[in-house]
């Protein structure tokens, strides 16, 4: 193992550590910011490959069979997984329909196929062609794989339809529920370092470094965790690497301001109109929450309140605070600020639940005068706001929190 290969850099604070052996299924955490550095996953390639192949089979089943059915009197209507995005497109909201289609169907498929493309040849002792580009694509799409959020939207849609009709879950819904679990397990069993060490061994690459001087600036690839001292692209996966994300502060502020502008009409305009027997009124995000609570569905009402109102506002405030503290070179509790960023990045995508809910109801409830759901322009503004906040969290460089901190040390990049 080369000198650099024995080291690992923390994603969030840039501290550098020497890799040490740990017991199976244990994790090594950063001593400075408490972020996870690496795990010891026994038989990672075989386990993750088996799970990704299982996920692919479940994805096929989820897209070939009916997703949900609805019985109203003598009328039975069913739809498929893609129906939500298609319904939004048919109602003149093609951009929102495309987002739903990509995040619930296309991106999960691409990430699953990409991982199988990387793991299967490596397992057979073959270096997959263009492995770096495929790995970059998979890592870029992973945050936008929103099956879990889609499933929450499905649960809320089923509850909202109970008073209108009998909802019949299809085989697709069962397969998608299983896919959610299997995909999460596959990600947890995958170790990128094991994969790249296998590929480098197959290619017999010489990545040795004779020595590392004390004044060397070690560059860290955030995709594959590779380390090097020179160059603008990763020697392993080819991704662009920088000492810090260029223009991180300015670009994050711009994305946040844009998100605020989108949130104003998102909360003023209706996200959908639900009509039963020709009667109904447009629903905004807030009125939809009130409807759930007044109907005795406190649990779901609070979930939607948290995901659709509290999370977007909290995310805007959190990122604004982090940006302000970095610009002021604040030394205030960097570990707590790092944790705040970590939480902000994780919960942000759950705000998409309202967008998926609108798509699901629009695709399923189309019974003419008997019952009909029409998406509203507010859903488009809200979807744009959520996407912008997710991009802002991705653009913010958490290593900036530690650059001016008194907790900084010689191990920092």
C-alpha positions in Angstrom: 0.0 0.0 0.0 1.4 3.4 -1.0 2.0 6.3 1.5 -1.1 8.3 0.4 -3.3 5.1 0.3 -2.7 4.7 4.0 -4.3 8.1 4.7 -7.9 9.3 4.7 -9.3 12.8 4.7 -12.5 13.8 6.5 -15.2 15.0 4.1 -16.5 17.7 6.4 -13.5 19.2 8.1 -10.5 18.1 5.9 -8.6 16.5 8.8 -6.2 13.8 7.7 -5.8 10.4 9.5 -3.9 7.3 9.0 -6.1 4.3 8.3 -6.1 1.7 11.0 -7.6 -1.7 11.2 -11.1 -1.8 12.9 -13.3 -4.8 13.7 -16.0 -5.9 11.2 -19.0 -3.6 10.9 -17.4 -1.0 13.0 -16.9 2.7 12.0 -14.1 5.1 12.4 -15.2 8.7 13.1 -13.3 12.0 12.8 -12.0 13.1 16.2 -12.5 16.8 15.3 -16.0 17.0 13.8 -17.4 13.4 14.5 -18.2 12.7 10.9 -17.8 9.1 9.7 -14.5 8.4 8.0 -14.9 4.8 6.9 -16.4 1.4 7.9 -15.1 -2.1 7.9 -17.6 -4.0 5.7 -16.7 -7.7 5.3 -17.2 -9.0 1.8 -18.4 -5.6 0.6 -18.3 -6.3 -3.2 -20.3 -9.5 -3.0 -22.9 -8.2 -0.6 -23.5 -4.9 -2.3 -23.6 -6.6 -5.8 -26.2 -9.1 -4.7 -28.3 -6.4 -3.2 -28.1 -4.1 -6.2 -29.1 -7.0 -8.5 -32.1 -7.6 -6.2 -32.9 -3.9 -6.4 -32.9 -4.0 -10.2 -35.4 -6.9 -10.2 -37.7 -5.1 -7.8 -37.4 -1.9 -9.9 -38.6 -3.9 -13.0 -41.6 -5.3 -11.1 -42.5 -1.9 -9.6 -42.7 -0.4 -13.1 -44.4 -3.3 -15.0 -47.4 -3.8 -12.6 -50.2 -1.5 -11.4 -49.2 0.8 -8.5 -52.5 1.8 -6.9 -56.2 1.0 -7.7 -59.3 2.9 -6.6 -62.9 1.6 -6.3 -65.8 4.1 -6.3 -69.1 2.4 -6.5 -69.0 0.3 -9.6 -66.0 2.2 -11.1 -62.5 0.8 -10.7 -59.4 2.8 -11.8 -55.8 2.0 -11.4 -52.5 3.6 -12.4 -48.8 2.8 -12.8 -45.8 4.2 -11.1 -45.2 6.7 -13.9 -48.7 8.1 -13.8 -47.9 10.9 -11.4 -45.4 12.5 -13.7 -47.5 11.9 -16.8 -50.6 13.5 -15.1 -48.6 16.7 -14.3 -47.4 16.8 -17.9 -51.0 16.5 -19.2 -52.0 19.4 -16.9 -49.5 21.8 -18.4 -46.8 21.3 -15.7 -44.3 19.3 -17.8 -41.3 20.6 -15.8 -42.7 19.3 -12.5 -43.8 16.1 -14.1 -40.2 15.6 -15.4 -38.8 16.1 -11.9 -41.2 13.5 -10.5 -40.4 11.1 -13.3 -36.7 11.5 -12.9 -36.4 11.4 -9.1 -38.8 8.4 -8.6 -38.1 6.3 -11.6 -35.1 7.2 -13.8 -32.4 8.2 -11.3 -33.0 5.1 -9.1 -32.6 2.9 -12.2 -29.4 4.7 -13.4 -27.8 4.5 -10.0 -28.6 0.8 -9.7 -27.4 0.0 -13.2 -24.3 2.1 -12.6 -23.4 0.2 -9.4 -23.9 -3.2 -11.1 -21.7 -2.0 -14.0 -18.9 -1.2 -11.6 -19.3 -4.1 -9.2 -19.9 -7.1 -11.4 -16.7 -6.8 -13.6 -14.6 -5.9 -10.6 -15.9 -9.1 -8.9 -15.0 -11.1 -11.9 -11.5 -9.6 -12.1 -12.2 -7.2 -14.9 -11.7 -3.4 -14.8 -14.9 -1.8 -16.1 -14.3 0.7 -18.9 -14.8 4.3 -18.0 -15.3 3.3 -14.4 -14.5 6.8 -13.2 -17.2 8.5 -15.3 -19.8 5.9 -14.3 -18.8 6.4 -10.6 -19.1 10.2 -11.0 -22.6 9.8 -12.5 -23.8 7.5 -9.7 -22.5 9.8 -7.0 -24.1 12.8 -8.6 -27.5 11.2 -8.9 -27.6 9.5 -5.5 -28.9 12.6 -3.6 -31.7 12.9 -6.1 -32.9 9.3 -5.7 -36.1 10.1 -3.7 -37.9 6.8 -3.5 -38.3 7.2 0.3 -39.9 10.6 -0.1 -42.1 9.2 -2.8 -43.3 6.4 -0.5 -44.3 8.9 2.2 -46.3 10.8 -0.4 -48.0 7.6 -1.4 -49.0 6.9 2.2 -50.5 10.4 2.6 -52.3 10.0 -0.8 -53.8 6.7 0.4 -55.1 8.3 3.6 -56.6 11.3 1.8 -58.5 9.0 -0.6 -60.0 6.8 2.1 -63.1 9.0 2.4 -63.6 9.0 -1.3 -63.0 5.4 -2.3 -61.5 2.1 -1.5 -57.8 2.1 -2.3 -56.3 -1.1 -3.5 -52.5 -1.4 -3.3 -50.9 -3.0 -6.4 -48.0 -5.4 -6.8 -45.9 -2.4 -7.8 -46.4 -0.7 -4.4 -45.2 -3.9 -2.7 -42.2 -4.1 -4.9 -41.4 -0.4 -4.5 -41.6 -0.8 -0.7 -39.1 -3.7 -0.8 -36.9 -1.7 -3.2 -36.7 1.1 -0.7 -35.3 -1.3 1.9 -33.0 -3.3 -0.4 -31.5 -0.1 -2.0 -30.8 1.3 1.5 -29.1 -2.0 2.5 -27.1 -2.0 -0.8 -25.7 1.5 -0.1 -24.8 0.6 3.5 -22.9 -2.5 2.3 -20.9 -0.7 -0.4 -17.3 0.5 0.3 -15.9 2.7 -2.4 -12.3 2.1 -1.2 -12.6 -1.6 -1.6 -13.9 -1.2 -5.1 -11.1 1.2 -6.2 -8.4 -0.9 -4.6 -9.7 -3.9 -6.6 -9.8 -1.9 -9.8 -6.3 -0.5 -9.3 -5.0 -4.0 -8.5 -6.6 -5.3 -11.8 -5.1 -2.5 -13.8 -1.8 -2.8 -11.9 -1.6 0.9 -11.5 1.4 2.5 -10.0 0.1 5.3 -7.8 3.0 5.4 -5.4 4.4 8.6 -3.9 8.0 8.5 -2.7 7.4 10.9 0.2 5.0 13.6 1.5 6.6 16.8 2.5 5.2 18.9 5.4 4.4 21.7 3.0 2.5 19.6 0.5 -1.1 20.5 0.0 -3.0 17.2 0.0 -6.0 17.2 -2.3 -9.1 15.1 -1.4 -11.6 13.7 -3.9 -15.0 13.8 -2.3 -16.4 11.1 -4.6 -13.9 8.2 -4.2 -11.9 9.5 -1.2 -8.7 9.4 -3.2 -5.8 11.6 -2.1 -3.1 13.3 -4.1 -0.7 16.2 -3.9 -0.9 17.6 -7.5 -3.4 17.9 -10.3 -6.9 19.3 -10.9 -8.6 15.9 -11.5 -8.7 12.8 -9.4 -6.1 10.1 -10.4 -8.6 7.4 -9.6 -12.1 8.5 -10.7 -11.3 11.6 -12.8 -13.5 13.9 -10.9 -12.5 17.6 -10.5 -10.8 18.3 -7.2 -10.1 21.5 -5.4 -8.6 22.6 -2.1 -12.0 24.2 -1.5 -15.1 24.5 -3.6 -14.5 27.6 -5.8 -17.1 30.3 -5.2 -18.9 28.2 -2.6 -20.2 31.1 -0.5 -21.4 33.3 -3.3 -23.1 30.5 -5.2 -24.8 29.2 -2.0 -26.1 32.7 -1.2 -27.5 33.0 -4.8 -29.3 29.7 -4.5 -30.8 30.5 -1.1 -32.1 33.9 -2.3 -33.6 32.2 -5.4 -35.3 29.6 -3.1 -36.8 32.4 -0.9 -38.3 34.0 -4.1 -39.8 30.6 -5.0 -41.2 29.9 -1.6 -43.4 33.0 -1.5 -45.7 32.1 -4.4 -45.4 28.4 -3.4 -47.3 29.2 -0.2 -49.7 31.7 -1.7 -50.9 29.8 -4.7 -52.8 26.5 -4.6 -50.8 23.3 -5.0 -53.9 21.4 -6.1 -57.7 21.4 -6.4 -59.7 18.4 -5.1 -63.3 18.3 -6.5 -65.9 15.7 -5.4 -69.3 15.7 -7.2 -68.3 19.0 -8.8 -67.6 20.7 -5.4 -64.2 21.6 -4.1 -61.8 24.5 -3.6 -58.1 25.0 -4.3 -55.7 23.9 -1.5 -52.6 25.6 -0.6 -49.9 23.8 1.4 -51.2 25.2 4.7 -54.9 24.5 4.0 -53.9 20.9 3.1 -52.3 20.5 6.5 -55.3 22.0 8.2 -57.6 19.5 6.3 -55.5 16.6 7.6 -55.6 17.8 11.2 -59.3 18.6 11.2 -60.0 15.2 9.8 -58.3 13.7 12.9 -55.1 12.7 11.1 -52.8 14.5 13.4 -49.8 12.3 12.7 -49.9 12.8 9.0 -50.7 16.5 9.4 -47.7 17.1 11.5 -45.5 15.1 9.1 -46.6 17.3 6.2 -46.2 20.4 8.4 -42.7 19.4 9.2 -41.7 18.4 5.7 -43.4 21.2 3.8 -43.1 24.3 6.0 -40.7 23.7 8.9 -37.9 22.0 7.0 -37.7 24.5 4.1 -37.6 27.5 6.5 -35.2 25.8 8.9 -32.9 24.8 6.0 -32.9 28.4 4.7 -32.1 29.8 8.2 -29.5 27.1 8.9 -27.6 27.6 5.7 -27.8 31.4 6.1 -26.4 31.1 9.6 -23.5 28.9 8.4 -22.7 31.2 5.6 -22.7 34.3 7.8 -20.5 32.5 10.4 -18.0 31.5 7.8 -17.9 35.0 6.3 -17.3 36.5 9.7 -14.5 33.9 10.4 -16.4 32.8 13.5 -14.8 30.3 15.9 -18.1 29.6 17.7 -18.6 25.9 18.3 -17.4 24.5 14.9 -18.4 20.9 15.9 -22.0 22.0 16.5 -22.1 24.0 13.2 -20.8 20.9 11.4 -23.6 18.8 12.9 -26.1 21.5 11.9 -24.9 21.2 8.3 -25.1 17.4 8.4 -28.7 17.5 9.6 -29.6 20.2 7.1 -28.2 18.2 4.2 -30.1 15.0 5.2 -33.6 16.3 5.8 -33.8 18.7 2.9 -35.2 16.3 0.3 -38.2 15.3 2.4 -39.9 18.6 1.5 -40.5 17.0 -1.9 -43.4 15.0 -0.3 -46.0 17.6 -1.4 -44.8 17.5 -5.0 -45.1 13.7 -5.1 -48.5 13.8 -3.4 -49.9 16.2 -6.0 -48.6 14.0 -8.8 -50.0 10.8 -7.3 -53.5 12.2 -6.7 -53.6 13.8 -10.1 -52.7 10.5 -11.8 -55.1 8.4 -9.8 -58.2 10.6 -9.2 -59.6 11.4 -12.7 -63.3 10.4 -12.6 -64.8 13.4 -14.3 -67.7 15.0 -12.3 -67.5 12.3 -9.6 -64.0 13.1 -8.4 -61.1 14.9 -9.9 -57.7 16.3 -8.8 -56.0 19.1 -10.7 -52.4 20.3 -9.9 -51.9 23.9 -9.1 -49.1 26.3 -10.0 -48.0 26.5 -6.3 -46.6 22.9 -6.7 -44.2 24.1 -9.4 -42.9 26.9 -7.3 -42.6 24.7 -4.3 -40.7 22.0 -6.2 -38.3 24.7 -7.5 -37.7 26.0 -4.0 -36.9 22.5 -2.7 -34.5 21.8 -5.6 -32.8 25.1 -5.0 -32.3 24.5 -1.3 -30.9 21.0 -2.1 -28.4 22.5 -4.6 -27.5 25.2 -2.0 -26.7 22.6 0.6 -24.6 20.7 -1.9 -22.7 23.8 -3.0 -21.8 24.8 0.6 -18.3 23.6 1.5 -18.4 22.5 5.2 -14.6 22.6 5.4 -14.9 26.4 5.5 -16.3 26.0 9.0 -12.9 24.8 10.2 -10.6 27.0 8.2 -10.6 29.8 10.8 -11.4 27.7 13.8 -9.1 27.5 16.9 -9.8 23.8 16.7 -7.8 23.6 13.4 -4.6 21.6 13.5 -1.7 20.4 11.5 -3.8 17.4 10.3 -6.1 19.8 8.3 -5.8 20.0 4.5 
